[in-house]
């Protein structure tokens, strides 16, 4: 579920990144076996948004 690369994120629109951020953030609340992957993806999304000059909502 969380196998997304930096290149994949770079190809997404700001709206797609925001939606992915929201979805992944919900995964963090679940604290399931994918917690580390979800944390990593949130961090990677934030880095991509910062590169673009946007802030996650």
C-alpha positions as CSV (number, residue, x, y, z in Angstrom):
1,X,0.0,0.0,0.0
2,X,2.8,2.4,0.8
3,X,5.3,1.6,-1.9
4,X,5.6,5.0,-3.6
5,X,8.9,6.5,-4.7
6,X,10.1,10.1,-4.8
7,X,9.7,10.0,-8.6
8,X,6.1,8.8,-8.2
9,X,5.4,11.8,-5.9
10,X,7.1,14.3,-8.2
11,X,4.6,13.3,-10.9
12,X,1.5,13.9,-8.8
13,X,-0.4,17.2,-8.7
14,X,-0.6,19.2,-5.5
15,X,-4.2,18.0,-5.0
16,X,-3.1,14.4,-5.4
17,X,-0.3,14.9,-2.9
18,X,-2.7,16.4,-0.4
19,X,-5.1,13.5,-0.7
20,X,-2.3,11.0,-0.3
21,X,-1.1,12.9,2.7
22,X,-4.5,12.7,4.3
23,X,-4.9,9.0,3.5
24,X,-1.5,8.2,4.8
25,X,-2.1,10.2,8.0
26,X,-5.1,8.1,8.7
27,X,-2.8,5.1,8.4
28,X,-0.6,6.5,11.1
29,X,-3.6,6.6,13.5
30,X,-4.2,2.9,12.9
31,X,-0.8,2.0,14.3
32,X,-0.9,-1.3,12.3
33,X,2.0,-3.3,10.9
34,X,2.5,-0.6,8.2
35,X,3.2,2.1,10.7
36,X,6.9,2.6,9.7
37,X,6.0,2.6,6.0
38,X,3.3,5.2,6.6
39,X,5.6,7.4,8.7
40,X,8.2,7.2,5.9
41,X,5.7,8.1,3.2
42,X,4.3,11.1,5.2
43,X,7.9,12.3,5.6
44,X,8.6,11.9,1.8
45,X,5.3,13.7,0.9
46,X,6.3,16.6,3.2
47,X,9.7,16.8,1.5
48,X,8.1,16.9,-1.9
49,X,5.6,19.6,-0.8
50,X,8.5,21.6,0.7
51,X,10.4,21.2,-2.6
52,X,7.4,22.7,-4.3
53,X,7.0,25.4,-1.7
54,X,3.6,24.1,-0.4
55,X,2.6,23.1,3.1
56,X,0.5,20.0,3.8
57,X,-3.0,20.7,5.1
